Amino acid sequence: MLSLAVLVSGGGTNLQALIDAIRQNKLPGVSIEVVISNKPEAYALVRAKQAGIRTELILKKDYESRQAFGDALLGLLKKYNVDLVVLAGCLFIIPEQVIQGYKNRIINIHPSLIPAFCGNGFYGLKVHEAALARGVKITGATVHFVDEGCDTGPIILQKPVEVFEDDTAETLQKRVMEEAEWIILPEAVRLISENRVHVRDSRVYIDRT
């Protein structure tokens, strides 16, 4: 059994994709043990409760330092015996001690084809606004392991999505979610659950046999 903690800050559409995949038996041997948010108003918490998943709220303002916040988050993950941490629209920087404690066991979904439109300041609609401003014809989504950098960890999966001439940031965001994010995030979790994802020299190799 692969136990997940899903960290969220917003609506939780990627969380829902994981919940749906589990319900449809597309992720055998995978369970979401807890959904953790830094936003009490995050609709992702409602999705989790509707699915019978335990939730936790962790607020930076409740801790005197980043170290204390990181220790608290690490403690939550250990409390739920988490094997894999999934960042699904998580809009806070993961503390270093958590990254070290879960090396190559934290994954993130990013709404572009890394290394394009990623790094500091690129999140949510801002990613799609930048893609449209640059005039790219293809965008997409990336699932990657999380390291100490911002969107710099080893890439697991990517999926391209066509950009249309009449796209707005909102229409492009919706299509990237539907055609890429909701597909490759569950797929990455499945591959990891089957022990088919291996990291060597900062690159991911997938056992396709």
For each residue, the residues with C-beta under 8 A, 3 or more apart:
1: 29 30 31
2: 29 30 31 83 84 189 192 193
3: 31 33 80 81 82 83 84
4: 18 30 31 32 33 82 83 84 85 86 189
5: 32 33 34 35 36 76 77 80 82 84 85 86
6: 15 18 32 34 35 36 44 48 86 88
7: 35 36 37 85 86 87 88 90 94
8: 12 15 35 36 37 42 44 45 88 89 90
9: 37 38 39 42 44 89 90 91 92
10: 39 42 43 44 89 91 124
11: 42 43 44 89
12: 8 15 16 35 42 43 44 45 46 47 48 88 89
13: 16 17 89 177 181 182
14: 17 18 88 89 109 177 181 182 185
15: 6 8 12 18 19 32 35 44 47 48 88 89
16: 12 13 19 20 47
17: 13 14 20 21 181 182 185 186
18: 4 6 14 15 21 22 27 32 86 88 185 186 189
19: 15 16 22 23 32 47 51 53
20: 16 17 23 24
21: 17 18 24 26 27 186 189 190
22: 18 19 25 26 27 30 31 32
23: 19 20
24: 20 21
25: 22 28
26: 21 22 186 190
27: 18 21 22 30 186 189 190 193
28: 25 193
29: 1 2 193
30: 1 2 4 22 27 189 190 193
31: 1 2 3 4 22
32: 4 5 6 15 18 19 22 35 48 51 53
33: 3 4 5 53 54 80 81 82
34: 5 6 53 54 55 56 76 80 82
35: 5 6 7 8 12 15 32 44 45 47 48 53 54 55 56
36: 5 6 7 8 55 56 57 58 73 76
37: 7 8 9 40 42 44 45 55 56 57 58
38: 9 57 58 59 60 90 91 92
39: 9 10 42 91
40: 37 45 57 59
41:
42: 8 9 10 11 12 37 39 45
43: 10 11 12 46 47
44: 6 8 9 10 11 12 15 35 37 47 48 88 89
45: 8 12 35 37 40 42 48 49 55 57
46: 12 43 49 50
47: 12 15 16 19 35 43 44 50 51
48: 6 12 15 32 35 44 45 51 53 54 55
49: 45 46 52 53 55
50: 46 47
51: 19 32 47 48
52: 49
53: 19 32 33 34 35 48 49
54: 33 34 35 48 80
55: 34 35 36 37 45 48 49
56: 34 35 36 37 76
57: 36 37 38 40 45
58: 36 37 38 62 69 72 73 76
59: 38 40 62 63
60: 38 63 66 69 92
61:
62: 58 59
63: 59 60 66 68 69 72
64: 68
65: 68 69
66: 60 63 69 70 95
67: 70 71 95 97
68: 63 64 65 71 72
69: 58 60 63 65 66 72 73 95
70: 66 67 73 74 95 96 97 98
71: 67 68 74 75 97
72: 58 63 68 69 75 76
73: 36 58 69 70 76 77 94 95 98
74: 70 71 77 78 95 97 98 101
75: 71 72 78 79
76: 5 34 36 56 58 72 73 79 80
77: 5 73 74 80 82 85 98 101 102
78: 74 75 81 82
79: 75 76
80: 3 5 33 34 54 76 77
81: 3 33 78
82: 3 4 5 33 34 77 78 85 102
83: 2 3 4 105
84: 2 3 4 5 105 106 107 189 192
85: 4 5 7 77 82 98 102 105 106 107 146
86: 4 5 6 7 18 106 107 108 109 185 189
87: 7 90 94 106 107 108 109 146
88: 6 7 8 12 14 15 18 44 109 185
89: 8 9 10 11 12 13 14 15 44 109
90: 7 8 9 38 87 94 108
91: 9 10 38 39 123 124
92: 9 38 60
93: 150
94: 7 73 87 90 98 99 106 146
95: 66 67 69 70 73 74 98 99
96: 70 99 100 148
97: 67 70 71 74 100 101
98: 70 73 74 77 85 94 95 101 102 106
99: 94 95 96 102 103 106 146 147 148
100: 96 97 103
101: 74 77 97 98
102: 77 82 85 98 99 105 106
103: 99 100
104: 145 154 199
105: 83 84 85 102
106: 84 85 86 87 94 98 99 102 145 146
107: 84 85 86 87 143 144 145 146 156 188 189 192
108: 86 87 90 143 144 145 146 151 153
109: 14 86 87 88 89 141 142 143 181 184 185
110: 114 118 122 127 141 142 143 144 151
111: 124 127 128 139 141 173 176 177 180 181
112: 116 117 118 122 127 131 139 140 141 142
113: 116 138 139 140 141 142 158 160
114: 110 118 142 144 151 155 158
115: 118 151
116: 112 113 131 136 139
117: 112 122 127 130 131 134 139
118: 110 112 114 115 122 127 142 150 151
119: 122 150 151 152
120: 150
121: 126
122: 110 112 117 118 119 126 127 130 151
123: 91 126 127
124: 10 91 111 127 173
125: 128 129 169 170 173
126: 121 122 123 129 130
127: 110 111 112 117 118 122 123 124 130 131
128: 111 125 131 132 139 169 170 172 173 176
129: 125 126 132 133 169
130: 117 122 126 127 133 134
131: 112 116 117 127 128 134 136 139 163 172
132: 128 129 135 136 163 167 168 169 172
133: 129 130
134: 117 130 131
135: 132
136: 116 131 132 139 163
137: 162 163
138: 113 160 161 162 163
139: 111 112 113 116 117 128 131 136 160 161 163 172 176
140: 112 113 158 159 160 161 176 180
141: 109 110 111 112 113 158 159 161 176 177 180 181 184
142: 109 110 112 113 114 118 155 157 158 184
143: 107 108 109 110 155 156 157 158 184 185 187 188
144: 107 108 110 114 151 153 154 155 156
145: 104 106 107 108 153 154 156 199 204
146: 85 87 94 99 106 107 108 153
147: 99 152 153 154
148: 96 99 152
149: 152 153
150: 93 118 119 120
151: 108 110 114 115 118 119 122 144
152: 119 147 148 149
153: 108 144 145 146 147 149
154: 104 144 145 147 199 202 203 204
155: 114 142 143 144 158 204
156: 107 143 144 145 188 191 197 204 206
157: 142 143 184 187 188 191
158: 113 114 140 141 142 143 155 184
159: 140 141 179 180 183 184
160: 113 138 139 140 180
161: 138 139 140 141 172 175 176 179 180
162: 137 138
163: 131 132 136 137 138 139 167 172
164: 167 171 172
165:
166: 171
167: 132 163 164 171 172 175
168: 132 171 172
169: 125 128 129 132 172 173
170: 125 128 173 174
171: 164 166 167 168 174 175
172: 128 131 132 139 161 163 164 167 168 169 175 176
173: 111 124 125 128 169 170 176 177
174: 170 171 177 178
175: 161 167 171 172 178 179
176: 111 128 139 140 141 161 172 173 179 180 181
177: 13 14 111 141 173 174 180 181 182
178: 174 175 181 182
179: 159 161 175 176 183
180: 111 140 141 159 160 161 176 177 183 184
181: 13 14 17 109 111 141 176 177 178 184 185
182: 13 14 17 177 178 185 186
183: 159 179 180 186 187
184: 109 141 142 143 157 158 159 180 181 187 188
185: 14 17 18 86 88 109 143 181 182 188 189
186: 17 18 21 26 27 182 183 189 190
187: 143 157 183 184 190 191
188: 107 143 156 157 184 185 191 192 197
189: 2 4 18 21 27 30 84 86 107 185 186 192 193
190: 21 26 27 30 186 187 193 194
191: 156 157 187 188 194 196 197 206
192: 2 84 107 188 189 195 196 197
193: 2 27 28 29 30 189 190
194: 190 191
195: 192 207
196: 191 192 206 207 208
197: 156 188 191 192 204 205 206 207
198: 204 205 206 207
199: 104 145 154 202 203 204 205
200: 203 205
201:
202: 154 199
203: 154 199 200
204: 145 154 155 156 197 198 199
205: 197 198 199 200
206: 156 191 196 197 198
207: 195 196 197 198
208: 196
209:
